[in-house]
Amino acid sequence: MARTFNLKLKQMDIPLIQGGMGVGISLGNLAGAVMQEGGMGVISLAHPGYRDPDFMKDPFLANSKGLKEEVAKARNISQGKGILAVNAMCAINRYDEYVKAALDAGVDAIISGAGLPLSLPAITQGHDVLIAPIVSSAKAAQLLLKSWDRHYNCTADFIVIEGPDAGGHLGFKPEELLEHTAKSVLDILEETKPIIQEYEDKYDRIIPIYIAGGMNTKEKIQEAIHHGASGVQVATSFIPTIECDADIKFKEMFLNHNQKELTLIKSPVGYYGRAIANPLSKQLEQGRVAPTYCLNCIKPCDFKVTPFCITEALIQAAKGNTEKGLIFSGMTIPTQTKLRHVKEVIEDLVGEVK
């Protein structure tokens, strides 16, 4: 019988969170398929309404509408199984409003990274929703949990620790990533466990820890659990699946992995991110790719000087334009040559994991 992981009264039958991938990579179809297998499916809050005809005119309204549609789709696919979360980047403008839109849409959990979500408990107060930060160091976990405890008299329902092998925006210095000197996710886990224990004792509850970055085999996941993690967060492995919400050309970039070159991109979000090298990344190595429009979506971004528009680049990628799009990826690209079903991926990752 599958082990059940209780998060308040919400349940997971497998120790796996599907990582949030935006724009348009993890929406209702992928999240629902993961939930159907008893995991935590995650919809990215990065422009879920990018396909709406009114997106350019009113992106917030289009995204709020799109989010509700994707949540409904995930619920319909999952048929009551699993947990549904959204991934909200702290760096987005109107962060509070987007989190509230997710609450209105009826999600089970808010996972938040790309910065520390210090105000998240205030936004979600009075709602029956799980809240979880994404951190990349014990220091960040300590700062976040101390702040939530002091200001809101609460703690995290679970925590995601993202290591240096993760995809997308990374909480490490570029030299740490390039020279491979960043601490491993297991080392960060060991440093973070005593901090978590302090707040578990204070609030008399278990705070599950999920680790992310390179968790692409059953053996790695088993090792993570052996070291004290409750489970893992996996993203890149779900891209080359039939259920992934991205265009087929985007998915095909993750097949024949031995032909892929990975690179680091300085994102307008303020973090470095790992991506598959393509004409856009090569162009950015030479200089600025001036944006053609601005939706005022990222707090640190200045339209006049930003090296490129990350929204435009991610939308292009999701639509299948793999030359002009930004293709975020984890360090470990799946070793496969054809698309698979989410069910097959999950069975390979956590089937019979103890």
ZADO-1210 file (C-alpha; in nm, 4 decimals, padded with zeros to 6 digits):
<atoms>
<atom x="00.0000" y="00.0000" z="00.0000" code="MET" pos="1"/>
<atom x="00.1242" y="00.3517" z="-00.0830" code="ALA" pos="2"/>
<atom x="00.2377" y="00.5617" z="00.2070" code="ARG" pos="3"/>
<atom x="00.0153" y="00.8616" z="00.2805" code="THR" pos="4"/>
<atom x="00.1730" y="01.1977" z="00.3562" code="PHE" pos="5"/>
<atom x="-00.0613" y="01.4200" z="00.5549" code="ASN" pos="6"/>
<atom x="-00.0374" y="01.7964" z="00.5126" code="LEU" pos="7"/>
<atom x="-00.3075" y="01.9217" z="00.7513" code="LYS" pos="8"/>
<atom x="-00.6101" y="01.7299" z="00.6225" code="LEU" pos="9"/>
<atom x="-00.4804" y="01.7167" z="00.2653" code="LYS" pos="10"/>
<atom x="-00.3158" y="01.3979" z="00.1473" code="GLN" pos="11"/>
<atom x="-00.0456" y="01.2810" z="-00.0910" code="MET" pos="12"/>
<atom x="-00.0052" y="00.9135" z="-00.1713" code="ASP" pos="13"/>
<atom x="00.3455" y="00.9598" z="-00.3102" code="ILE" pos="14"/>
<atom x="00.6332" y="01.1746" z="-00.1777" code="PRO" pos="15"/>
<atom x="00.6507" y="01.3974" z="-00.4830" code="LEU" pos="16"/>
<atom x="00.5786" y="01.7593" z="-00.5723" code="ILE" pos="17"/>
<atom x="00.5787" y="01.8554" z="-00.9395" code="GLN" pos="18"/>
<atom x="00.7777" y="02.1762" z="-00.9707" code="GLY" pos="19"/>
<atom x="00.6064" y="02.4877" z="-01.1039" code="GLY" pos="20"/>
<atom x="00.7238" y="02.5868" z="-01.4524" code="MET" pos="21"/>
<atom x="00.6182" y="02.9028" z="-01.6290" code="GLY" pos="22"/>
<atom x="00.5203" y="03.0428" z="-01.8651" code="VAL" pos="23"/>
<atom x="00.2724" y="02.7792" z="-01.9788" code="GLY" pos="24"/>
<atom x="00.4760" y="02.4652" z="-01.9063" code="ILE" pos="25"/>
<atom x="00.2954" y="02.3463" z="-01.5939" code="SER" pos="26"/>
<atom x="-00.0711" y="02.4357" z="-01.6105" code="LEU" pos="27"/>
<atom x="-00.3846" y="02.2357" z="-01.5375" code="GLY" pos="28"/>
<atom x="-00.3133" y="01.9406" z="-01.7624" code="ASN" pos="29"/>
<atom x="00.0252" y="01.8496" z="-01.6119" code="LEU" pos="30"/>
<atom x="-00.0749" y="01.9389" z="-01.2562" code="ALA" pos="31"/>
<atom x="-00.3929" y="01.7317" z="-01.2829" code="GLY" pos="32"/>
<atom x="-00.2046" y="01.4289" z="-01.4159" code="ALA" pos="33"/>
<atom x="00.0405" y="01.4412" z="-01.1227" code="VAL" pos="34"/>
<atom x="-00.2455" y="01.4822" z="-00.8762" code="MET" pos="35"/>
<atom x="-00.4233" y="01.1835" z="-01.0291" code="GLN" pos="36"/>
<atom x="-00.1217" y="00.9718" z="-00.9304" code="GLU" pos="37"/>
<atom x="-00.1453" y="01.1000" z="-00.5722" code="GLY" pos="38"/>
<atom x="00.1215" y="01.3705" z="-00.5863" code="GLY" pos="39"/>
<atom x="00.1171" y="01.7489" z="-00.5569" code="MET" pos="40"/>
<atom x="00.0508" y="01.9125" z="-00.8918" code="GLY" pos="41"/>
<atom x="00.1661" y="02.2710" z="-00.9334" code="VAL" pos="42"/>
<atom x="00.0370" y="02.5415" z="-01.1670" code="ILE" pos="43"/>
<atom x="00.2761" y="02.8279" z="-01.2318" code="SER" pos="44"/>
<atom x="00.1395" y="03.1741" z="-01.1537" code="LEU" pos="45"/>
<atom x="00.3688" y="03.3168" z="-01.4215" code="ALA" pos="46"/>
<atom x="00.1096" y="03.4277" z="-01.6774" code="HIS" pos="47"/>
<atom x="-00.1351" y="03.1333" z="-01.6836" code="PRO" pos="48"/>
<atom x="-00.3550" y="03.3478" z="-01.9076" code="GLY" pos="49"/>
<atom x="-00.0943" y="03.4192" z="-02.1746" code="TYR" pos="50"/>
<atom x="-00.3148" y="03.2663" z="-02.4450" code="ARG" pos="51"/>
<atom x="-00.6135" y="03.4888" z="-02.3619" code="ASP" pos="52"/>
<atom x="-00.6969" y="03.7351" z="-02.6438" code="PRO" pos="53"/>
<atom x="-00.7017" y="04.0206" z="-02.3891" code="ASP" pos="54"/>
<atom x="-00.3677" y="03.9270" z="-02.2295" code="PHE" pos="55"/>
<atom x="-00.1741" y="04.2228" z="-02.3722" code="MET" pos="56"/>
<atom x="-00.4483" y="04.4698" z="-02.2798" code="LYS" pos="57"/>
<atom x="-00.5068" y="04.3528" z="-01.9215" code="ASP" pos="58"/>
<atom x="-00.2612" y="04.0786" z="-01.8188" code="PRO" pos="59"/>
<atom x="-00.3797" y="04.0581" z="-01.4575" code="PHE" pos="60"/>
<atom x="-00.7423" y="04.0001" z="-01.5580" code="LEU" pos="61"/>
<atom x="-00.6386" y="03.7483" z="-01.8245" code="ALA" pos="62"/>
<atom x="-00.4126" y="03.5663" z="-01.5794" code="ASN" pos="63"/>
<atom x="-00.6790" y="03.5553" z="-01.3072" code="SER" pos="64"/>
<atom x="-00.9295" y="03.4147" z="-01.5548" code="LYS" pos="65"/>
<atom x="-00.6747" y="03.1705" z="-01.6944" code="GLY" pos="66"/>
<atom x="-00.5796" y="03.0514" z="-01.3469" code="LEU" pos="67"/>
<atom x="-00.9397" y="02.9639" z="-01.2605" code="LYS" pos="68"/>
<atom x="-00.9708" y="02.7690" z="-01.5849" code="GLU" pos="69"/>
<atom x="-00.6478" y="02.5775" z="-01.5209" code="GLU" pos="70"/>
<atom x="-00.7468" y="02.4992" z="-01.1613" code="VAL" pos="71"/>
<atom x="-01.0813" y="02.3640" z="-01.2837" code="ALA" pos="72"/>
<atom x="-00.9024" y="02.1556" z="-01.5468" code="LYS" pos="73"/>
<atom x="-00.6625" y="02.0080" z="-01.2891" code="ALA" pos="74"/>
<atom x="-00.9492" y="01.9258" z="-01.0521" code="ARG" pos="75"/>
<atom x="-01.1421" y="01.7554" z="-01.3301" code="ASN" pos="76"/>
<atom x="-00.8439" y="01.5425" z="-01.4340" code="ILE" pos="77"/>
<atom x="-00.7406" y="01.4467" z="-01.0813" code="SER" pos="78"/>
<atom x="-01.0888" y="01.3405" z="-00.9699" code="GLN" pos="79"/>
<atom x="-01.0302" y="01.4313" z="-00.6062" code="GLY" pos="80"/>
<atom x="-00.6824" y="01.2838" z="-00.5732" code="LYS" pos="81"/>
<atom x="-00.3627" y="01.4607" z="-00.4712" code="GLY" pos="82"/>
<atom x="-00.2992" y="01.8227" z="-00.3751" code="ILE" pos="83"/>
<atom x="-00.3167" y="02.1277" z="-00.6025" code="LEU" pos="84"/>
<atom x="-00.0657" y="02.4101" z="-00.5531" code="ALA" pos="85"/>
<atom x="00.0486" y="02.7207" z="-00.7329" code="VAL" pos="86"/>
<atom x="00.4037" y="02.8492" z="-00.7579" code="ASN" pos="87"/>
<atom x="00.4228" y="03.2252" z="-00.6990" code="ALA" pos="88"/>
<atom x="00.7445" y="03.4175" z="-00.7560" code="MET" pos="89"/>
<atom x="00.8041" y="03.6898" z="-00.4965" code="CYS" pos="90"/>
<atom x="00.9562" y="03.9009" z="-00.7745" code="ALA" pos="91"/>
<atom x="00.6302" y="03.9493" z="-00.9650" code="ILE" pos="92"/>
<atom x="00.4475" y="04.2796" z="-00.9482" code="ASN" pos="93"/>
<atom x="00.1069" y="04.2604" z="-00.7780" code="ARG" pos="94"/>
<atom x="00.2293" y="03.9553" z="-00.5859" code="TYR" pos="95"/>
<atom x="-00.0371" y="03.9987" z="-00.3172" code="ASP" pos="96"/>
<atom x="-00.3141" y="04.0191" z="-00.5747" code="GLU" pos="97"/>
<atom x="-00.1939" y="03.7123" z="-00.7603" code="TYR" pos="98"/>
<atom x="-00.1810" y="03.5084" z="-00.4399" code="VAL" pos="99"/>
<atom x="-00.5351" y="03.6258" z="-00.3599" code="LYS" pos="100"/>
<atom x="-00.6436" y="03.5219" z="-00.7101" code="ALA" pos="101"/>
<atom x="-00.5036" y="03.1749" z="-00.6381" code="ALA" pos="102"/>
<atom x="-00.6962" y="03.1652" z="-00.3105" code="LEU" pos="103"/>
<atom x="-01.0141" y="03.2665" z="-00.4938" code="ASP" pos="104"/>
<atom x="-00.9496" y="02.9903" z="-00.7472" code="ALA" pos="105"/>
<atom x="-00.9489" y="02.7377" z="-00.4625" code="GLY" pos="106"/>
<atom x="-00.5976" y="02.5954" z="-00.4605" code="VAL" pos="107"/>
<atom x="-00.4738" y="02.3801" z="-00.1708" code="ASP" pos="108"/>
<atom x="-00.1251" y="02.5281" z="-00.1360" code="ALA" pos="109"/>
<atom x="00.0898" y="02.8311" z="-00.2171" code="ILE" pos="110"/>
<atom x="00.4580" y="02.7586" z="-00.2863" code="ILE" pos="111"/>
<atom x="00.6643" y="03.0753" z="-00.3156" code="SER" pos="112"/>
<atom x="01.0250" y="03.1445" z="-00.4147" code="GLY" pos="113"/>
<atom x="01.2466" y="03.3754" z="-00.6242" code="ALA" pos="114"/>
<atom x="01.2892" y="03.5755" z="-00.3044" code="GLY" pos="115"/>
<atom x="01.1617" y="03.5235" z="00.0477" code="LEU" pos="116"/>
<atom x="00.7799" y="03.5356" z="00.0827" code="PRO" pos="117"/>
<atom x="00.7898" y="03.7277" z="00.4116" code="LEU" pos="118"/>
<atom x="00.4329" y="03.8608" z="00.3760" code="SER" pos="119"/>
<atom x="00.2668" y="03.5353" z="00.2640" code="LEU" pos="120"/>
<atom x="00.0989" y="03.4570" z="00.6002" code="PRO" pos="121"/>
<atom x="-00.0665" y="03.8003" z="00.6011" code="ALA" pos="122"/>
<atom x="-00.2105" y="03.7466" z="00.2535" code="ILE" pos="123"/>
<atom x="-00.3409" y="03.3975" z="00.3276" code="THR" pos="124"/>
<atom x="-00.4698" y="03.4631" z="00.6781" code="GLN" pos="125"/>
<atom x="-00.8162" y="03.3143" z="00.7284" code="GLY" pos="126"/>
<atom x="-00.7839" y="03.0731" z="00.4366" code="HIS" pos="127"/>
<atom x="-00.7535" y="02.6958" z="00.4633" code="ASP" pos="128"/>
<atom x="-00.4409" y="02.6785" z="00.2498" code="VAL" pos="129"/>
<atom x="-00.0926" y="02.5350" z="00.2946" code="LEU" pos="130"/>
<atom x="00.1946" y="02.7852" z="00.2679" code="ILE" pos="131"/>
<atom x="00.5515" y="02.6907" z="00.1830" code="ALA" pos="132"/>
<atom x="00.8681" y="02.8830" z="00.0988" code="PRO" pos="133"/>
<atom x="01.1371" y="02.7758" z="-00.1452" code="ILE" pos="134"/>
<atom x="01.4839" y="02.8295" z="00.0029" code="VAL" pos="135"/>
<atom x="01.8379" y="02.7515" z="-00.1087" code="SER" pos="136"/>
<atom x="02.0210" y="02.7764" z="00.2230" code="SER" pos="137"/>
<atom x="01.9778" y="02.7118" z="00.5940" code="ALA" pos="138"/>
<atom x="02.0280" y="03.0850" z="00.6497" code="LYS" pos="139"/>
<atom x="01.7307" y="03.1694" z="00.4279" code="ALA" pos="140"/>
<atom x="01.5158" y="02.9106" z="00.6061" code="ALA" pos="141"/>
<atom x="01.6118" y="03.0548" z="00.9437" code="GLN" pos="142"/>
<atom x="01.5356" y="03.4120" z="00.8364" code="LEU" pos="143"/>
<atom x="01.1992" y="03.3191" z="00.6858" code="LEU" pos="144"/>
<atom x="01.0760" y="03.0996" z="00.9708" code="LEU" pos="145"/>
<atom x="01.1903" y="03.3496" z="01.2324" code="LYS" pos="146"/>
<atom x="01.0032" y="03.6279" z="01.0535" code="SER" pos="147"/>
<atom x="00.6800" y="03.4262" z="01.0199" code="TRP" pos="148"/>
<atom x="00.7028" y="03.3239" z="01.3843" code="ASP" pos="149"/>
<atom x="00.7694" y="03.6767" z="01.5127" code="ARG" pos="150"/>
<atom x="00.5251" y="03.8702" z="01.2976" code="HIS" pos="151"/>
<atom x="00.2422" y="03.6226" z="01.2372" code="TYR" pos="152"/>
<atom x="00.2776" y="03.3587" z="01.5097" code="ASN" pos="153"/>
<atom x="00.2804" y="03.0823" z="01.2484" code="CYS" pos="154"/>
<atom x="00.5210" y="02.8569" z="01.0653" code="THR" pos="155"/>
<atom x="00.5491" y="02.6846" z="00.7285" code="ALA" pos="156"/>
<atom x="00.3282" y="02.3885" z="00.6449" code="ASP" pos="157"/>
<atom x="00.6160" y="02.2425" z="00.4444" code="PHE" pos="158"/>
<atom x="00.9427" y="02.3660" z="00.2925" code="ILE" pos="159"/>
<atom x="01.1096" y="02.3155" z="-00.0447" code="VAL" pos="160"/>
<atom x="01.4904" y="02.3271" z="-00.0524" code="ILE" pos="161"/>
<atom x="01.6214" y="02.3934" z="-00.4039" code="GLU" pos="162"/>
<atom x="01.9786" y="02.2873" z="-00.4699" code="GLY" pos="163"/>
<atom x="02.2236" y="02.4038" z="-00.7385" code="PRO" pos="164"/>
<atom x="02.1172" y="02.1360" z="-00.9890" code="ASP" pos="165"/>
<atom x="01.7620" y="02.2746" z="-01.0193" code="ALA" pos="166"/>
<atom x="01.6314" y="02.4501" z="-01.3275" code="GLY" pos="167"/>
<atom x="01.4996" y="02.8018" z="-01.3739" code="GLY" pos="168"/>
<atom x="01.5873" y="03.0753" z="-01.1260" code="HIS" pos="169"/>
<atom x="01.8550" y="02.9671" z="-00.8784" code="LEU" pos="170"/>
<atom x="01.9410" y="03.1083" z="-00.5368" code="GLY" pos="171"/>
<atom x="02.3182" y="03.0797" z="-00.5833" code="PHE" pos="172"/>
<atom x="02.6000" y="03.3047" z="-00.7020" code="LYS" pos="173"/>
<atom x="02.6999" y="03.2495" z="-01.0663" code="PRO" pos="174"/>
<atom x="03.0563" y="03.1553" z="-00.9702" code="GLU" pos="175"/>
<atom x="02.9208" y="02.8864" z="-00.7364" code="GLU" pos="176"/>
<atom x="02.7243" y="02.7389" z="-01.0245" code="LEU" pos="177"/>
<atom x="02.9967" y="02.7739" z="-01.2876" code="LEU" pos="178"/>
<atom x="03.2750" y="02.6407" z="-01.0638" code="GLU" pos="179"/>
<atom x="03.0513" y="02.3770" z="-00.9016" code="HIS" pos="180"/>
<atom x="03.1342" y="02.5044" z="-00.5527" code="THR" pos="181"/>
<atom x="02.7745" y="02.5468" z="-00.4328" code="ALA" pos="182"/>
<atom x="02.6697" y="02.3191" z="-00.1487" code="LYS" pos="183"/>
<atom x="02.4796" y="02.0113" z="-00.2556" code="SER" pos="184"/>
<atom x="02.1099" y="01.9958" z="-00.1804" code="VAL" pos="185"/>
<atom x="02.1757" y="01.7130" z="00.0676" code="LEU" pos="186"/>
<atom x="02.4304" y="01.9272" z="00.2540" code="ASP" pos="187"/>
<atom x="02.1797" y="02.2138" z="00.2672" code="ILE" pos="188"/>
<atom x="01.9193" y="01.9682" z="00.3955" code="LEU" pos="189"/>
<atom x="02.1491" y="01.8583" z="00.6803" code="GLU" pos="190"/>
<atom x="02.2144" y="02.2209" z="00.7802" code="GLU" pos="191"/>
<atom x="01.8454" y="02.3083" z="00.7632" code="THR" pos="192"/>
<atom x="01.7027" y="02.0149" z="00.9627" code="LYS" pos="193"/>
<atom x="01.7958" y="02.1544" z="01.3084" code="PRO" pos="194"/>
<atom x="01.6332" y="02.4865" z="01.2191" code="ILE" pos="195"/>
<atom x="01.3146" y="02.3123" z="01.1101" code="ILE" pos="196"/>
<atom x="01.3222" y="02.1013" z="01.4271" code="GLN" pos="197"/>
<atom x="01.3164" y="02.4176" z="01.6400" code="GLU" pos="198"/>
<atom x="00.9882" y="02.5298" z="01.4848" code="TYR" pos="199"/>
<atom x="00.8423" y="02.1789" z="01.4813" code="GLU" pos="200"/>
<atom x="00.8978" y="02.1698" z="01.8558" code="ASP" pos="201"/>
<atom x="00.7530" y="02.5162" z="01.9097" code="LYS" pos="202"/>
<atom x="00.4395" y="02.4545" z="01.7026" code="TYR" pos="203"/>
<atom x="00.4092" y="02.0836" z="01.7915" code="ASP" pos="204"/>
<atom x="00.3826" y="01.9727" z="01.4303" code="ARG" pos="205"/>
<atom x="00.5845" y="01.8081" z="01.1563" code="ILE" pos="206"/>
<atom x="00.7130" y="02.0414" z="00.8856" code="ILE" pos="207"/>
<atom x="00.7851" y="01.8186" z="00.5836" code="PRO" pos="208"/>
<atom x="01.0958" y="01.9060" z="00.3809" code="ILE" pos="209"/>
<atom x="01.1022" y="01.8411" z="00.0058" code="TYR" pos="210"/>
<atom x="01.4302" y="01.8774" z="-00.1804" code="ILE" pos="211"/>
<atom x="01.4666" y="01.9798" z="-00.5441" code="ALA" pos="212"/>
<atom x="01.7366" y="01.9771" z="-00.8084" code="GLY" pos="213"/>
<atom x="01.8614" y="01.6659" z="-00.9815" code="GLY" pos="214"/>
<atom x="01.6063" y="01.4326" z="-00.8230" code="MET" pos="215"/>
<atom x="01.5670" y="01.2339" z="-01.1424" code="ASN" pos="216"/>
<atom x="01.6144" y="00.8738" z="-01.0282" code="THR" pos="217"/>
<atom x="01.4582" y="00.6418" z="-00.7744" code="LYS" pos="218"/>
<atom x="01.7985" y="00.5971" z="-00.6093" code="GLU" pos="219"/>
<atom x="01.8459" y="00.9712" z="-00.5558" code="LYS" pos="220"/>
<atom x="01.4969" y="01.0036" z="-00.4126" code="ILE" pos="221"/>
<atom x="01.5535" y="00.7079" z="-00.1816" code="GLN" pos="222"/>
<atom x="01.8779" y="00.8718" z="-00.0629" code="GLU" pos="223"/>
<atom x="01.6977" y="01.2032" z="-00.0013" code="ALA" pos="224"/>
<atom x="01.4387" y="01.0295" z="00.2161" code="ILE" pos="225"/>
<atom x="01.7147" y="00.8384" z="00.3955" code="HIS" pos="226"/>
<atom x="01.8729" y="01.1756" z="00.4830" code="HIS" pos="227"/>
<atom x="01.5486" y="01.3022" z="00.6361" code="GLY" pos="228"/>
<atom x="01.3547" y="01.4575" z="00.3505" code="ALA" pos="229"/>
<atom x="00.9826" y="01.3817" z="00.3341" code="SER" pos="230"/>
<atom x="01.0060" y="01.3709" z="-00.0415" code="GLY" pos="231"/>
<atom x="01.1242" y="01.5586" z="-00.3486" code="VAL" pos="232"/>
<atom x="01.0196" y="01.8249" z="-00.5953" code="GLN" pos="233"/>
<atom x="01.0679" y="01.7276" z="-00.9600" code="VAL" pos="234"/>
<atom x="01.0200" y="01.9522" z="-01.2620" code="ALA" pos="235"/>
<atom x="01.2390" y="01.8856" z="-01.5679" code="THR" pos="236"/>
<atom x="01.1514" y="01.5140" z="-01.5800" code="SER" pos="237"/>
<atom x="00.7874" y="01.6078" z="-01.6438" code="PHE" pos="238"/>
<atom x="00.8568" y="01.8254" z="-01.9487" code="ILE" pos="239"/>
<atom x="00.8933" y="01.5468" z="-02.2080" code="PRO" pos="240"/>
<atom x="00.5546" y="01.4001" z="-02.1181" code="THR" pos="241"/>
<atom x="00.2357" y="01.3789" z="-02.3176" code="ILE" pos="242"/>
<atom x="00.0472" y="01.5673" z="-02.0454" code="GLU" pos="243"/>
<atom x="00.2885" y="01.8629" z="-02.0172" code="CYS" pos="244"/>
<atom x="00.1145" y="02.1856" z="-02.1206" code="ASP" pos="245"/>
<atom x="00.3957" y="02.3157" z="-02.3453" code="ALA" pos="246"/>
<atom x="00.4094" y="02.2975" z="-02.7251" code="ASP" pos="247"/>
<atom x="00.5446" y="01.9739" z="-02.8732" code="ILE" pos="248"/>
<atom x="00.8534" y="02.1552" z="-03.0078" code="LYS" pos="249"/>
<atom x="00.9392" y="02.2686" z="-02.6554" code="PHE" pos="250"/>
<atom x="00.9041" y="01.9135" z="-02.5249" code="LYS" pos="251"/>
<atom x="01.1246" y="01.7794" z="-02.8028" code="GLU" pos="252"/>
<atom x="01.4094" y="02.0003" z="-02.6770" code="MET" pos="253"/>
<atom x="01.4276" y="01.7602" z="-02.3817" code="PHE" pos="254"/>
<atom x="01.4651" y="01.4468" z="-02.5911" code="LEU" pos="255"/>
<atom x="01.8054" y="01.3135" z="-02.7025" code="ASN" pos="256"/>
<atom x="01.9597" y="01.4777" z="-02.3952" code="HIS" pos="257"/>
<atom x="02.3225" y="01.4051" z="-02.4898" code="ASN" pos="258"/>
<atom x="02.2952" y="01.6654" z="-02.7655" code="GLN" pos="259"/>
<atom x="02.1945" y="01.9460" z="-02.5292" code="LYS" pos="260"/>
<atom x="02.4231" y="02.2183" z="-02.3967" code="GLU" pos="261"/>
<atom x="02.3236" y="02.3933" z="-02.0740" code="LEU" pos="262"/>
<atom x="02.4014" y="02.7546" z="-01.9927" code="THR" pos="263"/>
<atom x="02.3332" y="03.0200" z="-01.7287" code="LEU" pos="264"/>
<atom x="02.1159" y="03.3240" z="-01.8039" code="ILE" pos="265"/>
<atom x="02.1076" y="03.6444" z="-01.5962" code="LYS" pos="266"/>
<atom x="01.7343" y="03.6942" z="-01.5606" code="SER" pos="267"/>
<atom x="01.5560" y="04.0298" z="-01.5234" code="PRO" pos="268"/>
<atom x="01.4097" y="03.8714" z="-01.2088" code="VAL" pos="269"/>
<atom x="01.7510" y="03.9278" z="-01.0489" code="GLY" pos="270"/>
<atom x="01.8697" y="03.5678" z="-01.0334" code="TYR" pos="271"/>
<atom x="02.0731" y="03.3458" z="-01.2615" code="TYR" pos="272"/>
<atom x="01.8819" y="03.0644" z="-01.4250" code="GLY" pos="273"/>
<atom x="01.9852" y="02.7426" z="-01.5960" code="ARG" pos="274"/>
<atom x="01.8568" y="02.6898" z="-01.9473" code="ALA" pos="275"/>
<atom x="01.9219" y="02.4906" z="-02.2631" code="ILE" pos="276"/>
<atom x="02.1559" y="02.6819" z="-02.4939" code="ALA" pos="277"/>
<atom x="01.9852" y="02.8066" z="-02.8092" code="ASN" pos="278"/>
<atom x="02.0044" y="03.1061" z="-03.0468" code="PRO" pos="279"/>
<atom x="01.8518" y="03.3377" z="-02.7832" code="LEU" pos="280"/>
<atom x="02.1074" y="03.2439" z="-02.5168" code="SER" pos="281"/>
<atom x="02.3907" y="03.2841" z="-02.7691" code="LYS" pos="282"/>
<atom x="02.2549" y="03.6271" z="-02.8627" code="GLN" pos="283"/>
<atom x="02.2398" y="03.7298" z="-02.4979" code="LEU" pos="284"/>
<atom x="02.6054" y="03.6346" z="-02.4565" code="GLU" pos="285"/>
<atom x="02.6832" y="03.9011" z="-02.7159" code="GLN" pos="286"/>
<atom x="02.4670" y="04.1752" z="-02.5663" code="GLY" pos="287"/>
<atom x="02.1167" y="04.3057" z="-02.5096" code="ARG" pos="288"/>
<atom x="01.8037" y="04.1768" z="-02.6826" code="VAL" pos="289"/>
<atom x="01.5799" y="04.4817" z="-02.6508" code="ALA" pos="290"/>
<atom x="01.2167" y="04.4012" z="-02.5609" code="PRO" pos="291"/>
<atom x="00.9370" y="04.5051" z="-02.7938" code="THR" pos="292"/>
<atom x="00.6782" y="04.5656" z="-02.5211" code="TYR" pos="293"/>
<atom x="00.6466" y="04.5829" z="-02.1428" code="CYS" pos="294"/>
<atom x="00.3758" y="04.4362" z="-01.9198" code="LEU" pos="295"/>
<atom x="00.5375" y="04.5700" z="-01.6017" code="ASN" pos="296"/>
<atom x="00.5335" y="04.2203" z="-01.4578" code="CYS" pos="297"/>
<atom x="00.8644" y="04.1905" z="-01.2686" code="ILE" pos="298"/>
<atom x="00.9640" y="04.4180" z="-00.9805" code="LYS" pos="299"/>
<atom x="01.3399" y="04.4496" z="-01.0514" code="PRO" pos="300"/>
<atom x="01.2965" y="04.4857" z="-01.4291" code="CYS" pos="301"/>
<atom x="01.3577" y="04.8202" z="-01.6025" code="ASP" pos="302"/>
<atom x="01.2253" y="04.8180" z="-01.9600" code="PHE" pos="303"/>
<atom x="01.4898" y="05.0681" z="-02.0749" code="LYS" pos="304"/>
<atom x="01.7913" y="04.8639" z="-01.9669" code="VAL" pos="305"/>
<atom x="01.6771" y="04.5043" z="-01.9121" code="THR" pos="306"/>
<atom x="01.8933" y="04.2586" z="-02.1111" code="PRO" pos="307"/>
<atom x="01.5782" y="04.0945" z="-02.2485" code="PHE" pos="308"/>
<atom x="01.2075" y="04.0477" z="-02.1703" code="CYS" pos="309"/>
<atom x="01.1698" y="03.7238" z="-01.9799" code="ILE" pos="310"/>
<atom x="00.7917" y="03.7175" z="-02.0319" code="THR" pos="311"/>
<atom x="00.8295" y="03.7453" z="-02.4074" code="GLU" pos="312"/>
<atom x="01.1064" y="03.4819" z="-02.4098" code="ALA" pos="313"/>
<atom x="00.9114" y="03.2324" z="-02.1977" code="LEU" pos="314"/>
<atom x="00.5907" y="03.2780" z="-02.3990" code="ILE" pos="315"/>
<atom x="00.7830" y="03.2192" z="-02.7220" code="GLN" pos="316"/>
<atom x="00.9252" y="02.8991" z="-02.5733" code="ALA" pos="317"/>
<atom x="00.5884" y="02.7716" z="-02.4501" code="ALA" pos="318"/>
<atom x="00.4448" y="02.8291" z="-02.7994" code="LYS" pos="319"/>
<atom x="00.7219" y="02.6219" z="-02.9544" code="GLY" pos="320"/>
<atom x="00.9557" y="02.8931" z="-03.0839" code="ASN" pos="321"/>
<atom x="01.2705" y="02.7260" z="-02.9541" code="THR" pos="322"/>
<atom x="01.5044" y="02.9745" z="-03.1213" code="GLU" pos="323"/>
<atom x="01.3678" y="03.2951" z="-02.9687" code="LYS" pos="324"/>
<atom x="01.2357" y="03.1376" z="-02.6492" code="GLY" pos="325"/>
<atom x="01.3999" y="03.0845" z="-02.3102" code="LEU" pos="326"/>
<atom x="01.4109" y="02.7129" z="-02.2291" code="ILE" pos="327"/>
<atom x="01.4717" y="02.6678" z="-01.8575" code="PHE" pos="328"/>
<atom x="01.6033" y="02.3263" z="-01.7565" code="SER" pos="329"/>
<atom x="01.7443" y="02.1400" z="-01.4609" code="GLY" pos="330"/>
<atom x="02.0970" y="01.9994" z="-01.4694" code="MET" pos="331"/>
<atom x="01.9685" y="01.6482" z="-01.5357" code="THR" pos="332"/>
<atom x="01.7712" y="01.6197" z="-01.8580" code="ILE" pos="333"/>
<atom x="01.5747" y="01.2933" z="-01.8866" code="PRO" pos="334"/>
<atom x="01.7491" y="01.0163" z="-02.0820" code="THR" pos="335"/>
<atom x="01.4728" y="00.9360" z="-02.3271" code="GLN" pos="336"/>
<atom x="01.4023" y="00.9647" z="-02.6976" code="THR" pos="337"/>
<atom x="01.0214" y="00.9801" z="-02.7009" code="LYS" pos="338"/>
<atom x="00.7445" y="01.1351" z="-02.4942" code="LEU" pos="339"/>
<atom x="00.6059" y="00.9355" z="-02.2037" code="ARG" pos="340"/>
<atom x="00.3001" y="00.9599" z="-01.9808" code="HIS" pos="341"/>
<atom x="00.3223" y="01.1250" z="-01.6377" code="VAL" pos="342"/>
<atom x="00.2190" y="00.7937" z="-01.4831" code="LYS" pos="343"/>
<atom x="00.5275" y="00.6240" z="-01.6305" code="GLU" pos="344"/>
<atom x="00.7609" y="00.8975" z="-01.5054" code="VAL" pos="345"/>
<atom x="00.6183" y="00.8782" z="-01.1538" code="ILE" pos="346"/>
<atom x="00.6451" y="00.5009" z="-01.1465" code="GLU" pos="347"/>
<atom x="01.0121" y="00.5251" z="-01.2437" code="ASP" pos="348"/>
<atom x="01.0783" y="00.7917" z="-00.9791" code="LEU" pos="349"/>
<atom x="00.8864" y="00.6795" z="-00.6728" code="VAL" pos="350"/>
<atom x="00.7485" y="00.3336" z="-00.7387" code="GLY" pos="351"/>
<atom x="00.8223" y="00.1230" z="-00.4295" code="GLU" pos="352"/>
<atom x="01.0219" y="00.4060" z="-00.2681" code="VAL" pos="353"/>
<atom x="01.0320" y="00.3364" z="00.1065" code="LYS" pos="354"/>
</atoms>
